[in-house]
Amino acid sequence: MIVLSLFNGMSTGHTALDNVGIKVDKYYSSEIKPSAIKLTQYHYPDTIQLGDITNWKEWNIEWKEIDMVLSGSPCQDLSIAGKRKGLEGERSGLFWIFVDILNHIKELNPDVLFLQENVGSAPKKDVGIMSRALGVYPVRINSSLVTAQMRDRYYWSNIRTRQDGLFGDLITDIPQPKDRKIMFKDIVQGGAVKVDKSVCLVERTIASASYKDLYSDKAQKFLKERESRSMMSSVYQNKSGALLQGDFKMFIKDEDRQDVYLRKRLKNGSQTPPLIYEKNNELRCKTNTKKGYDVITDNDGVDLSYPKSTSRRGRVIKGKSPCLLTENKIYKKEGMKVRTVNKVEMCRLQGFPDDWCDILTKNQAGSLLGDGWTLPIIEHIFSYIGE
């Protein structure tokens, strides 16, 4: 098979094809991030690097030979974590270049296969636009079925399709993968954990929290301050062994005292609203429910994103962690300290072998894994090629 991979990242498509037994005869990669290119060439030295996708008309390749086009066009303008500029945004708008390339190849090879991925939080309007542009509607799969993280994604593909509805719309017909029941505690190396599924790994916060000694007073102060503002996801363990992801910096047993303390900090803008507190021997998380809170029990994960929201529900996650992205950090507890997840744990969260990113720094690995595809999901989709 001859593959053209756009926004190639860490060549997850190549790895997935290898793992399902499909021979890759030639692999073209369009990628501009140096660490991604470095990792790809380390694992797949025969990869042909094409450079910036915006220069695609200058690429010297045999277009009619392409058997499959892979695309994970940037999601920053579509994601709920971004500014939601949609397909008109500078980064997510690169989707249209993928469409141009795919249509160009289709003119020469109508049977070319394709796979396009994007975030599950993309606005329905944009999902509809992308679907009509590609001529097929997506399947929605959460990586929590095959890994220890919550990662909700849309996948558009003609690998396997079916017609549906009154007008016979074409649908991506990839079945949901079997739940492997992998929990966060199953993938961490040592120590105690507090969430069953990991949070999203996000590049910018990984880079901002790089310390030679994560256990130094300076590093711990920085990490806990970032947690307190819900800018990073943390993992803690209380005496009962409950799995928590959140902020214990201002944990005060008496809720009234906590509110007085935090109101003062809120007034001068130095603290986000309190979300977790203990009352009546229960650990609670404030949510927009009838009771006004959810009780956190053993093995529960807690999502503290958008801490100032007054309409947020579902903060307590049963059995899973939030998604691994490039702009947040995942923590685990060791003694009285917290640390970020290491490269091995990040690889496991995306379904890669432990040593897959050994040649990269932790920040580089976090950036690529957080931006990348979940390997077992892509393997699952590719397993239907040729059916």
Contacts in CASP RR format, 6 or more apart in sequence:
PFRMAT RR
TARGET T0000
AUTHOR 0000-0000-0000
METHOD contacts of the structure
MODEL  1
MIVLSLFNGMSTGHTALDNVGIKVDKYYSSEIKPSAIKLTQYHYPDTIQL
GDITNWKEWNIEWKEIDMVLSGSPCQDLSIAGKRKGLEGERSGLFWIFVD
ILNHIKELNPDVLFLQENVGSAPKKDVGIMSRALGVYPVRINSSLVTAQM
RDRYYWSNIRTRQDGLFGDLITDIPQPKDRKIMFKDIVQGGAVKVDKSVC
LVERTIASASYKDLYSDKAQKFLKERESRSMMSSVYQNKSGALLQGDFKM
FIKDEDRQDVYLRKRLKNGSQTPPLIYEKNNELRCKTNTKKGYDVITDND
GVDLSYPKSTSRRGRVIKGKSPCLLTENKIYKKEGMKVRTVNKVEMCRLQ
GFPDDWCDILTKNQAGSLLGDGWTLPIIEHIFSYIGE
1 17 0 8 1.000
1 22 0 8 1.000
1 23 0 8 1.000
1 24 0 8 1.000
1 25 0 8 1.000
1 67 0 8 1.000
1 68 0 8 1.000
2 25 0 8 1.000
2 26 0 8 1.000
2 27 0 8 1.000
2 28 0 8 1.000
2 65 0 8 1.000
2 66 0 8 1.000
2 67 0 8 1.000
2 68 0 8 1.000
3 13 0 8 1.000
3 14 0 8 1.000
3 17 0 8 1.000
3 24 0 8 1.000
3 26 0 8 1.000
3 27 0 8 1.000
3 28 0 8 1.000
3 66 0 8 1.000
3 67 0 8 1.000
3 68 0 8 1.000
3 69 0 8 1.000
3 70 0 8 1.000
4 28 0 8 1.000
4 30 0 8 1.000
4 61 0 8 1.000
4 66 0 8 1.000
4 68 0 8 1.000
4 69 0 8 1.000
4 70 0 8 1.000
4 101 0 8 1.000
4 105 0 8 1.000
5 11 0 8 1.000
5 13 0 8 1.000
5 14 0 8 1.000
5 27 0 8 1.000
5 28 0 8 1.000
5 29 0 8 1.000
5 30 0 8 1.000
5 31 0 8 1.000
5 69 0 8 1.000
5 70 0 8 1.000
5 71 0 8 1.000
6 30 0 8 1.000
6 53 0 8 1.000
6 69 0 8 1.000
6 70 0 8 1.000
6 71 0 8 1.000
6 72 0 8 1.000
6 73 0 8 1.000
6 97 0 8 1.000
6 98 0 8 1.000
6 101 0 8 1.000
7 30 0 8 1.000
7 31 0 8 1.000
7 53 0 8 1.000
7 71 0 8 1.000
7 72 0 8 1.000
7 73 0 8 1.000
7 74 0 8 1.000
7 94 0 8 1.000
7 98 0 8 1.000
8 29 0 8 1.000
8 30 0 8 1.000
8 31 0 8 1.000
8 36 0 8 1.000
8 40 0 8 1.000
8 70 0 8 1.000
9 29 0 8 1.000
9 31 0 8 1.000
9 33 0 8 1.000
9 36 0 8 1.000
9 40 0 8 1.000
9 368 0 8 1.000
9 371 0 8 1.000
9 372 0 8 1.000
10 36 0 8 1.000
10 39 0 8 1.000
10 40 0 8 1.000
10 357 0 8 1.000
10 368 0 8 1.000
10 369 0 8 1.000
10 372 0 8 1.000
11 27 0 8 1.000
11 29 0 8 1.000
11 39 0 8 1.000
11 40 0 8 1.000
11 43 0 8 1.000
11 44 0 8 1.000
11 47 0 8 1.000
12 372 0 8 1.000
12 373 0 8 1.000
12 375 0 8 1.000
12 378 0 8 1.000
13 70 0 8 1.000
13 373 0 8 1.000
13 378 0 8 1.000
13 382 0 8 1.000
14 24 0 8 1.000
14 27 0 8 1.000
14 40 0 8 1.000
14 43 0 8 1.000
14 44 0 8 1.000
14 47 0 8 1.000
15 43 0 8 1.000
15 352 0 8 1.000
15 375 0 8 1.000
15 378 0 8 1.000
16 375 0 8 1.000
16 378 0 8 1.000
16 379 0 8 1.000
16 381 0 8 1.000
16 382 0 8 1.000
17 23 0 8 1.000
17 24 0 8 1.000
17 382 0 8 1.000
18 24 0 8 1.000
19 375 0 8 1.000
19 379 0 8 1.000
20 379 0 8 1.000
20 382 0 8 1.000
20 383 0 8 1.000
20 385 0 8 1.000
22 382 0 8 1.000
22 385 0 8 1.000
26 46 0 8 1.000
26 48 0 8 1.000
26 65 0 8 1.000
27 44 0 8 1.000
27 46 0 8 1.000
27 47 0 8 1.000
27 48 0 8 1.000
28 47 0 8 1.000
28 48 0 8 1.000
28 50 0 8 1.000
28 59 0 8 1.000
28 61 0 8 1.000
28 66 0 8 1.000
29 37 0 8 1.000
29 40 0 8 1.000
29 47 0 8 1.000
29 48 0 8 1.000
29 49 0 8 1.000
29 50 0 8 1.000
29 51 0 8 1.000
30 50 0 8 1.000
30 51 0 8 1.000
30 52 0 8 1.000
30 53 0 8 1.000
30 56 0 8 1.000
31 37 0 8 1.000
31 40 0 8 1.000
31 49 0 8 1.000
31 51 0 8 1.000
32 51 0 8 1.000
32 52 0 8 1.000
33 367 0 8 1.000
33 368 0 8 1.000
35 360 0 8 1.000
35 364 0 8 1.000
35 367 0 8 1.000
35 368 0 8 1.000
36 368 0 8 1.000
37 49 0 8 1.000
38 359 0 8 1.000
38 360 0 8 1.000
39 357 0 8 1.000
39 359 0 8 1.000
39 360 0 8 1.000
39 368 0 8 1.000
40 47 0 8 1.000
40 49 0 8 1.000
41 47 0 8 1.000
41 49 0 8 1.000
42 359 0 8 1.000
43 356 0 8 1.000
48 61 0 8 1.000
50 56 0 8 1.000
50 59 0 8 1.000
50 61 0 8 1.000
53 94 0 8 1.000
53 97 0 8 1.000
53 98 0 8 1.000
53 101 0 8 1.000
54 94 0 8 1.000
54 97 0 8 1.000
56 97 0 8 1.000
56 100 0 8 1.000
56 101 0 8 1.000
63 104 0 8 1.000
63 105 0 8 1.000
63 108 0 8 1.000
63 109 0 8 1.000
64 105 0 8 1.000
64 108 0 8 1.000
64 109 0 8 1.000
65 109 0 8 1.000
66 105 0 8 1.000
66 109 0 8 1.000
66 112 0 8 1.000
67 109 0 8 1.000
67 112 0 8 1.000
67 113 0 8 1.000
68 112 0 8 1.000
68 113 0 8 1.000
68 114 0 8 1.000
68 115 0 8 1.000
69 98 0 8 1.000
69 101 0 8 1.000
69 102 0 8 1.000
69 105 0 8 1.000
69 112 0 8 1.000
69 113 0 8 1.000
69 114 0 8 1.000
69 115 0 8 1.000
70 114 0 8 1.000
70 115 0 8 1.000
71 95 0 8 1.000
71 98 0 8 1.000
71 102 0 8 1.000
71 114 0 8 1.000
71 115 0 8 1.000
71 116 0 8 1.000
71 117 0 8 1.000
72 98 0 8 1.000
72 116 0 8 1.000
72 117 0 8 1.000
72 118 0 8 1.000
72 373 0 8 1.000
73 92 0 8 1.000
73 93 0 8 1.000
73 94 0 8 1.000
73 95 0 8 1.000
73 98 0 8 1.000
73 116 0 8 1.000
73 118 0 8 1.000
74 91 0 8 1.000
74 92 0 8 1.000
74 93 0 8 1.000
74 94 0 8 1.000
75 92 0 8 1.000
75 118 0 8 1.000
75 119 0 8 1.000
75 122 0 8 1.000
76 82 0 8 1.000
76 83 0 8 1.000
76 91 0 8 1.000
76 92 0 8 1.000
77 83 0 8 1.000
77 84 0 8 1.000
77 85 0 8 1.000
77 86 0 8 1.000
77 87 0 8 1.000
77 88 0 8 1.000
77 89 0 8 1.000
77 90 0 8 1.000
77 91 0 8 1.000
77 92 0 8 1.000
77 93 0 8 1.000
78 84 0 8 1.000
78 86 0 8 1.000
78 87 0 8 1.000
78 92 0 8 1.000
78 118 0 8 1.000
78 119 0 8 1.000
78 121 0 8 1.000
78 122 0 8 1.000
78 123 0 8 1.000
78 126 0 8 1.000
79 119 0 8 1.000
79 121 0 8 1.000
79 122 0 8 1.000
80 119 0 8 1.000
80 121 0 8 1.000
81 121 0 8 1.000
81 200 0 8 1.000
81 202 0 8 1.000
81 305 0 8 1.000
81 325 0 8 1.000
81 327 0 8 1.000
84 123 0 8 1.000
85 92 0 8 1.000
86 92 0 8 1.000
86 93 0 8 1.000
86 122 0 8 1.000
86 123 0 8 1.000
86 126 0 8 1.000
87 93 0 8 1.000
87 95 0 8 1.000
87 96 0 8 1.000
87 126 0 8 1.000
87 129 0 8 1.000
87 130 0 8 1.000
92 126 0 8 1.000
95 116 0 8 1.000
95 118 0 8 1.000
95 130 0 8 1.000
95 133 0 8 1.000
96 133 0 8 1.000
98 116 0 8 1.000
99 133 0 8 1.000
99 134 0 8 1.000
102 112 0 8 1.000
102 114 0 8 1.000
102 134 0 8 1.000
105 112 0 8 1.000
106 112 0 8 1.000
113 157 0 8 1.000
113 158 0 8 1.000
113 159 0 8 1.000
113 385 0 8 1.000
114 134 0 8 1.000
114 156 0 8 1.000
114 157 0 8 1.000
114 158 0 8 1.000
115 155 0 8 1.000
115 156 0 8 1.000
115 157 0 8 1.000
115 159 0 8 1.000
115 378 0 8 1.000
115 381 0 8 1.000
116 130 0 8 1.000
116 134 0 8 1.000
116 138 0 8 1.000
116 155 0 8 1.000
116 156 0 8 1.000
116 157 0 8 1.000
117 153 0 8 1.000
117 154 0 8 1.000
117 155 0 8 1.000
117 156 0 8 1.000
117 373 0 8 1.000
118 130 0 8 1.000
118 153 0 8 1.000
118 154 0 8 1.000
119 152 0 8 1.000
119 153 0 8 1.000
119 154 0 8 1.000
120 140 0 8 1.000
120 152 0 8 1.000
120 153 0 8 1.000
120 154 0 8 1.000
121 152 0 8 1.000
122 130 0 8 1.000
122 154 0 8 1.000
127 138 0 8 1.000
127 154 0 8 1.000
128 137 0 8 1.000
130 138 0 8 1.000
130 156 0 8 1.000
131 137 0 8 1.000
131 138 0 8 1.000
131 156 0 8 1.000
134 156 0 8 1.000
135 170 0 8 1.000
136 156 0 8 1.000
136 157 0 8 1.000
136 158 0 8 1.000
136 161 0 8 1.000
136 170 0 8 1.000
136 171 0 8 1.000
136 172 0 8 1.000
137 156 0 8 1.000
137 169 0 8 1.000
137 170 0 8 1.000
137 171 0 8 1.000
137 172 0 8 1.000
138 154 0 8 1.000
138 155 0 8 1.000
138 156 0 8 1.000
138 172 0 8 1.000
139 154 0 8 1.000
139 155 0 8 1.000
139 157 0 8 1.000
139 171 0 8 1.000
139 172 0 8 1.000
139 173 0 8 1.000
139 174 0 8 1.000
140 152 0 8 1.000
140 153 0 8 1.000
140 154 0 8 1.000
140 155 0 8 1.000
141 153 0 8 1.000
141 155 0 8 1.000
141 174 0 8 1.000
141 176 0 8 1.000
141 177 0 8 1.000
141 377 0 8 1.000
141 380 0 8 1.000
142 150 0 8 1.000
142 151 0 8 1.000
142 152 0 8 1.000
142 153 0 8 1.000
143 149 0 8 1.000
143 150 0 8 1.000
143 151 0 8 1.000
143 152 0 8 1.000
143 153 0 8 1.000
143 323 0 8 1.000
143 350 0 8 1.000
143 374 0 8 1.000
143 376 0 8 1.000
143 377 0 8 1.000
144 150 0 8 1.000
144 151 0 8 1.000
144 197 0 8 1.000
144 320 0 8 1.000
145 176 0 8 1.000
145 177 0 8 1.000
145 178 0 8 1.000
145 179 0 8 1.000
145 180 0 8 1.000
146 177 0 8 1.000
146 179 0 8 1.000
146 180 0 8 1.000
146 182 0 8 1.000
146 351 0 8 1.000
146 374 0 8 1.000
146 376 0 8 1.000
146 377 0 8 1.000
146 380 0 8 1.000
147 180 0 8 1.000
147 182 0 8 1.000
147 348 0 8 1.000
147 349 0 8 1.000
147 350 0 8 1.000
147 351 0 8 1.000
147 374 0 8 1.000
147 376 0 8 1.000
148 182 0 8 1.000
148 183 0 8 1.000
148 184 0 8 1.000
148 186 0 8 1.000
148 187 0 8 1.000
148 196 0 8 1.000
148 197 0 8 1.000
148 198 0 8 1.000
148 320 0 8 1.000
148 321 0 8 1.000
148 348 0 8 1.000
148 349 0 8 1.000
149 184 0 8 1.000
149 197 0 8 1.000
149 198 0 8 1.000
149 199 0 8 1.000
149 200 0 8 1.000
149 320 0 8 1.000
149 321 0 8 1.000
149 322 0 8 1.000
149 323 0 8 1.000
149 324 0 8 1.000
149 349 0 8 1.000
149 350 0 8 1.000
150 197 0 8 1.000
150 198 0 8 1.000
150 199 0 8 1.000
150 200 0 8 1.000
150 317 0 8 1.000
150 320 0 8 1.000
150 321 0 8 1.000
150 322 0 8 1.000
150 323 0 8 1.000
151 200 0 8 1.000
151 323 0 8 1.000
151 324 0 8 1.000
151 374 0 8 1.000
152 323 0 8 1.000
153 374 0 8 1.000
153 377 0 8 1.000
155 172 0 8 1.000
155 174 0 8 1.000
155 377 0 8 1.000
155 381 0 8 1.000
156 172 0 8 1.000
157 172 0 8 1.000
157 174 0 8 1.000
157 381 0 8 1.000
158 172 0 8 1.000
159 172 0 8 1.000
159 174 0 8 1.000
159 381 0 8 1.000
159 382 0 8 1.000
159 384 0 8 1.000
159 385 0 8 1.000
159 386 0 8 1.000
160 172 0 8 1.000
160 173 0 8 1.000
160 174 0 8 1.000
160 384 0 8 1.000
160 387 0 8 1.000
161 170 0 8 1.000
161 171 0 8 1.000
161 172 0 8 1.000
161 173 0 8 1.000
162 170 0 8 1.000
162 171 0 8 1.000
162 173 0 8 1.000
163 169 0 8 1.000
163 170 0 8 1.000
163 171 0 8 1.000
164 170 0 8 1.000
164 171 0 8 1.000
174 380 0 8 1.000
174 381 0 8 1.000
174 384 0 8 1.000
177 376 0 8 1.000
177 377 0 8 1.000
177 380 0 8 1.000
180 376 0 8 1.000
183 196 0 8 1.000
183 197 0 8 1.000
183 299 0 8 1.000
183 319 0 8 1.000
183 320 0 8 1.000
184 193 0 8 1.000
184 195 0 8 1.000
184 196 0 8 1.000
184 197 0 8 1.000
184 198 0 8 1.000
184 235 0 8 1.000
184 243 0 8 1.000
184 320 0 8 1.000
184 321 0 8 1.000
185 193 0 8 1.000
185 196 0 8 1.000
185 243 0 8 1.000
185 299 0 8 1.000
187 198 0 8 1.000
187 345 0 8 1.000
187 348 0 8 1.000
187 349 0 8 1.000
188 332 0 8 1.000
188 341 0 8 1.000
188 345 0 8 1.000
189 342 0 8 1.000
189 344 0 8 1.000
189 345 0 8 1.000
190 332 0 8 1.000
190 334 0 8 1.000
191 332 0 8 1.000
191 333 0 8 1.000
191 334 0 8 1.000
191 335 0 8 1.000
192 237 0 8 1.000
192 241 0 8 1.000
192 332 0 8 1.000
192 333 0 8 1.000
192 334 0 8 1.000
192 335 0 8 1.000
193 235 0 8 1.000
193 237 0 8 1.000
193 243 0 8 1.000
193 332 0 8 1.000
193 333 0 8 1.000
194 235 0 8 1.000
194 236 0 8 1.000
194 237 0 8 1.000
194 241 0 8 1.000
194 242 0 8 1.000
194 243 0 8 1.000
194 244 0 8 1.000
194 245 0 8 1.000
194 301 0 8 1.000
194 332 0 8 1.000
194 333 0 8 1.000
195 233 0 8 1.000
195 235 0 8 1.000
195 243 0 8 1.000
195 244 0 8 1.000
195 245 0 8 1.000
195 300 0 8 1.000
195 301 0 8 1.000
195 302 0 8 1.000
195 317 0 8 1.000
195 319 0 8 1.000
195 320 0 8 1.000
195 321 0 8 1.000
196 243 0 8 1.000
196 299 0 8 1.000
196 300 0 8 1.000
196 301 0 8 1.000
196 317 0 8 1.000
196 318 0 8 1.000
196 319 0 8 1.000
196 320 0 8 1.000
196 321 0 8 1.000
197 301 0 8 1.000
197 317 0 8 1.000
197 319 0 8 1.000
197 320 0 8 1.000
197 321 0 8 1.000
197 322 0 8 1.000
198 321 0 8 1.000
198 322 0 8 1.000
198 324 0 8 1.000
198 330 0 8 1.000
198 341 0 8 1.000
198 349 0 8 1.000
199 233 0 8 1.000
199 245 0 8 1.000
199 303 0 8 1.000
199 321 0 8 1.000
199 322 0 8 1.000
199 323 0 8 1.000
199 324 0 8 1.000
199 328 0 8 1.000
199 330 0 8 1.000
200 233 0 8 1.000
200 322 0 8 1.000
200 323 0 8 1.000
200 324 0 8 1.000
200 325 0 8 1.000
200 327 0 8 1.000
200 328 0 8 1.000
200 370 0 8 1.000
201 324 0 8 1.000
201 325 0 8 1.000
201 326 0 8 1.000
201 328 0 8 1.000
201 329 0 8 1.000
201 330 0 8 1.000
201 341 0 8 1.000
201 346 0 8 1.000
201 349 0 8 1.000
201 366 0 8 1.000
201 369 0 8 1.000
201 370 0 8 1.000
202 325 0 8 1.000
202 326 0 8 1.000
202 327 0 8 1.000
202 328 0 8 1.000
202 329 0 8 1.000
202 370 0 8 1.000
203 325 0 8 1.000
203 326 0 8 1.000
203 327 0 8 1.000
203 363 0 8 1.000
203 366 0 8 1.000
203 367 0 8 1.000
203 370 0 8 1.000
203 371 0 8 1.000
204 326 0 8 1.000
204 327 0 8 1.000
205 226 0 8 1.000
205 231 0 8 1.000
205 232 0 8 1.000
205 327 0 8 1.000
205 328 0 8 1.000
205 329 0 8 1.000
206 326 0 8 1.000
206 329 0 8 1.000
206 340 0 8 1.000
206 362 0 8 1.000
206 363 0 8 1.000
206 366 0 8 1.000
206 367 0 8 1.000
207 363 0 8 1.000
207 367 0 8 1.000
208 226 0 8 1.000
209 219 0 8 1.000
209 222 0 8 1.000
209 223 0 8 1.000
209 226 0 8 1.000
209 232 0 8 1.000
209 329 0 8 1.000
209 340 0 8 1.000
210 362 0 8 1.000
210 363 0 8 1.000
211 218 0 8 1.000
211 219 0 8 1.000
211 222 0 8 1.000
213 219 0 8 1.000
214 220 0 8 1.000
214 223 0 8 1.000
214 337 0 8 1.000
214 339 0 8 1.000
214 340 0 8 1.000
215 337 0 8 1.000
215 339 0 8 1.000
220 337 0 8 1.000
220 338 0 8 1.000
223 232 0 8 1.000
223 234 0 8 1.000
223 329 0 8 1.000
223 331 0 8 1.000
223 338 0 8 1.000
223 340 0 8 1.000
224 249 0 8 1.000
224 338 0 8 1.000
225 249 0 8 1.000
226 232 0 8 1.000
226 329 0 8 1.000
227 233 0 8 1.000
227 234 0 8 1.000
227 246 0 8 1.000
227 247 0 8 1.000
227 248 0 8 1.000
227 249 0 8 1.000
227 331 0 8 1.000
227 338 0 8 1.000
228 247 0 8 1.000
228 249 0 8 1.000
228 250 0 8 1.000
228 271 0 8 1.000
228 272 0 8 1.000
229 271 0 8 1.000
229 272 0 8 1.000
229 307 0 8 1.000
230 246 0 8 1.000
230 247 0 8 1.000
230 272 0 8 1.000
230 275 0 8 1.000
230 304 0 8 1.000
230 305 0 8 1.000
230 306 0 8 1.000
230 307 0 8 1.000
231 328 0 8 1.000
232 328 0 8 1.000
232 329 0 8 1.000
232 331 0 8 1.000
233 245 0 8 1.000
233 246 0 8 1.000
233 303 0 8 1.000
233 304 0 8 1.000
233 321 0 8 1.000
233 322 0 8 1.000
233 328 0 8 1.000
233 329 0 8 1.000
233 330 0 8 1.000
233 331 0 8 1.000
234 244 0 8 1.000
234 245 0 8 1.000
234 246 0 8 1.000
234 247 0 8 1.000
234 248 0 8 1.000
234 331 0 8 1.000
234 338 0 8 1.000
235 243 0 8 1.000
235 244 0 8 1.000
235 245 0 8 1.000
235 330 0 8 1.000
235 331 0 8 1.000
235 332 0 8 1.000
235 333 0 8 1.000
235 338 0 8 1.000
236 244 0 8 1.000
236 245 0 8 1.000
236 246 0 8 1.000
236 248 0 8 1.000
236 331 0 8 1.000
236 333 0 8 1.000
236 338 0 8 1.000
237 243 0 8 1.000
237 244 0 8 1.000
237 333 0 8 1.000
238 244 0 8 1.000
238 283 0 8 1.000
240 298 0 8 1.000
241 298 0 8 1.000
242 283 0 8 1.000
242 296 0 8 1.000
242 297 0 8 1.000
242 298 0 8 1.000
242 299 0 8 1.000
242 300 0 8 1.000
243 298 0 8 1.000
243 299 0 8 1.000
243 300 0 8 1.000
243 301 0 8 1.000
243 319 0 8 1.000
244 276 0 8 1.000
244 283 0 8 1.000
244 296 0 8 1.000
244 300 0 8 1.000
244 301 0 8 1.000
244 302 0 8 1.000
245 301 0 8 1.000
245 302 0 8 1.000
245 303 0 8 1.000
245 304 0 8 1.000
245 321 0 8 1.000
245 322 0 8 1.000
245 331 0 8 1.000
246 275 0 8 1.000
246 276 0 8 1.000
246 302 0 8 1.000
246 304 0 8 1.000
247 272 0 8 1.000
247 275 0 8 1.000
247 276 0 8 1.000
247 304 0 8 1.000
248 276 0 8 1.000
250 258 0 8 1.000
250 261 0 8 1.000
250 262 0 8 1.000
250 265 0 8 1.000
250 271 0 8 1.000
250 274 0 8 1.000
251 258 0 8 1.000
251 276 0 8 1.000
251 277 0 8 1.000
251 278 0 8 1.000
252 258 0 8 1.000
252 261 0 8 1.000
252 277 0 8 1.000
253 278 0 8 1.000
255 277 0 8 1.000
255 278 0 8 1.000
255 279 0 8 1.000
258 274 0 8 1.000
258 277 0 8 1.000
259 274 0 8 1.000
262 271 0 8 1.000
262 273 0 8 1.000
262 274 0 8 1.000
265 271 0 8 1.000
266 272 0 8 1.000
266 273 0 8 1.000
272 307 0 8 1.000
272 308 0 8 1.000
273 286 0 8 1.000
273 307 0 8 1.000
273 308 0 8 1.000
274 286 0 8 1.000
275 285 0 8 1.000
275 286 0 8 1.000
275 304 0 8 1.000
275 307 0 8 1.000
275 315 0 8 1.000
276 283 0 8 1.000
276 284 0 8 1.000
276 285 0 8 1.000
276 286 0 8 1.000
276 296 0 8 1.000
276 302 0 8 1.000
276 304 0 8 1.000
277 283 0 8 1.000
277 284 0 8 1.000
277 286 0 8 1.000
278 284 0 8 1.000
282 295 0 8 1.000
283 295 0 8 1.000
283 296 0 8 1.000
284 293 0 8 1.000
284 294 0 8 1.000
284 295 0 8 1.000
284 296 0 8 1.000
285 293 0 8 1.000
285 294 0 8 1.000
285 296 0 8 1.000
285 302 0 8 1.000
285 315 0 8 1.000
285 316 0 8 1.000
286 292 0 8 1.000
286 293 0 8 1.000
286 315 0 8 1.000
287 293 0 8 1.000
287 294 0 8 1.000
287 312 0 8 1.000
287 313 0 8 1.000
287 314 0 8 1.000
287 315 0 8 1.000
287 316 0 8 1.000
288 309 0 8 1.000
288 310 0 8 1.000
288 311 0 8 1.000
288 312 0 8 1.000
288 313 0 8 1.000
289 313 0 8 1.000
294 314 0 8 1.000
294 315 0 8 1.000
294 316 0 8 1.000
295 316 0 8 1.000
296 302 0 8 1.000
296 316 0 8 1.000
299 318 0 8 1.000
299 319 0 8 1.000
300 316 0 8 1.000
300 317 0 8 1.000
300 318 0 8 1.000
300 319 0 8 1.000
301 316 0 8 1.000
301 317 0 8 1.000
301 318 0 8 1.000
301 319 0 8 1.000
301 320 0 8 1.000
301 321 0 8 1.000
302 315 0 8 1.000
302 316 0 8 1.000
302 317 0 8 1.000
303 314 0 8 1.000
303 315 0 8 1.000
303 316 0 8 1.000
303 317 0 8 1.000
303 322 0 8 1.000
304 315 0 8 1.000
305 322 0 8 1.000
306 312 0 8 1.000
321 330 0 8 1.000
324 330 0 8 1.000
324 346 0 8 1.000
324 349 0 8 1.000
324 350 0 8 1.000
324 369 0 8 1.000
324 370 0 8 1.000
325 370 0 8 1.000
325 371 0 8 1.000
326 366 0 8 1.000
326 367 0 8 1.000
326 370 0 8 1.000
326 371 0 8 1.000
329 340 0 8 1.000
329 341 0 8 1.000
330 340 0 8 1.000
330 341 0 8 1.000
330 345 0 8 1.000
330 346 0 8 1.000
330 349 0 8 1.000
331 338 0 8 1.000
331 339 0 8 1.000
331 340 0 8 1.000
331 341 0 8 1.000
332 338 0 8 1.000
332 339 0 8 1.000
332 341 0 8 1.000
332 345 0 8 1.000
340 362 0 8 1.000
341 349 0 8 1.000
342 362 0 8 1.000
343 357 0 8 1.000
343 358 0 8 1.000
343 360 0 8 1.000
343 362 0 8 1.000
343 365 0 8 1.000
343 366 0 8 1.000
344 354 0 8 1.000
344 355 0 8 1.000
346 357 0 8 1.000
346 365 0 8 1.000
346 366 0 8 1.000
346 369 0 8 1.000
346 370 0 8 1.000
347 353 0 8 1.000
347 354 0 8 1.000
347 355 0 8 1.000
347 356 0 8 1.000
347 357 0 8 1.000
347 365 0 8 1.000
347 369 0 8 1.000
348 354 0 8 1.000
349 369 0 8 1.000
350 369 0 8 1.000
350 370 0 8 1.000
350 372 0 8 1.000
350 373 0 8 1.000
350 374 0 8 1.000
350 375 0 8 1.000
351 374 0 8 1.000
351 375 0 8 1.000
351 376 0 8 1.000
352 369 0 8 1.000
352 375 0 8 1.000
357 364 0 8 1.000
357 365 0 8 1.000
357 366 0 8 1.000
357 368 0 8 1.000
357 369 0 8 1.000
360 368 0 8 1.000
END
